[in-house]
Amino acid sequence: MVGGAVAQQGALACPRKAIREVENRIGVVETRQSGNIALIGGRLDVGVALAPPLISAVKARAKAGMPAILDAPPGTSCPAIATIRGADFVLLVTEPTPFGLHDLALAVETVRELKLPFAVAINRMGAGDDRVHKFCEREGIAILLEIPDDRRIAETYSRGQLIVDALPEYRALFGNLARNLALA
């Protein structure tokens, strides 16, 4: 693991120079390698609520010209917007529940305001109702992936395993997503 501390500078103006600008550590950027894929993540220090500067540092660490997949926090908070700003494409992940639909509608409004191309993935398909489908149809939003509500999937990723390795029957599903994203 390679890490690098991220600092945030505060700036206050004082004509008598009684106040100086100092850097405060806010977190760390970590890089790991998995085969030929670089995994870059940011970890905020405890008690720090300044995610956007850390997200910017993570994005800056990604290699230019190489595909990068950024996992944004849910919702439309500042960290979520900092993550998707400047993206080539956004895949909004939701669940087929009233709460999922509410958050999806807000996220759709946000990506449209940012003029970003996007599509939807539905997690835990079968656990809720069809309101997310109806919303996407009404809004002209493509659904690129529907992940079944399968307890084995949750168990697999809770153990830190890849779904496509532990549950080979899902390889085609995620392979189709990769192809669809490449075309998007």
GIJOQUI-V524611 format. One record per backbone hydrogen bond with DSSP energy under -1.0 kcal/mol. CO is the residue of the C=O (numbers start at 1). NH is the residue of the N-H. If there is no record, write none. Layout:
BEGIN
((CO NH) (CO NH))
END
This chain:
BEGIN
((2 31) (4 29) (6 26) (6 27) (8 24) (14 17) (22 10) (24 8) (26 45) (27 6) (28 43) (29 4) (30 41) (31 2) (32 39) (34 37) (37 34) (39 32) (41 30) (43 28) (45 48) (51 55) (52 56) (53 57) (54 58) (55 59) (56 60) (57 61) (63 66) (77 81) (78 82) (79 83) (80 84) (81 85) (84 87) (90 119) (92 121) (94 123) (95 97) (96 129) (97 101) (98 102) (99 103) (100 104) (101 105) (102 106) (103 107) (104 108) (105 109) (106 110) (107 111) (108 112) (109 113) (110 114) (111 116) (117 90) (119 92) (120 144) (121 94) (122 147) (124 127) (125 149) (130 134) (131 135) (132 136) (133 137) (134 138) (135 139) (136 141) (142 120) (145 122) (147 125) (148 150) (150 153) (150 154) (151 155) (152 156) (153 157) (154 158) (156 161) (162 166) (163 167) (167 170) (168 171) (170 174) (171 175) (172 176) (173 177) (174 178) (175 179) (176 180) (177 181) (178 182) (179 183) (180 184))
END
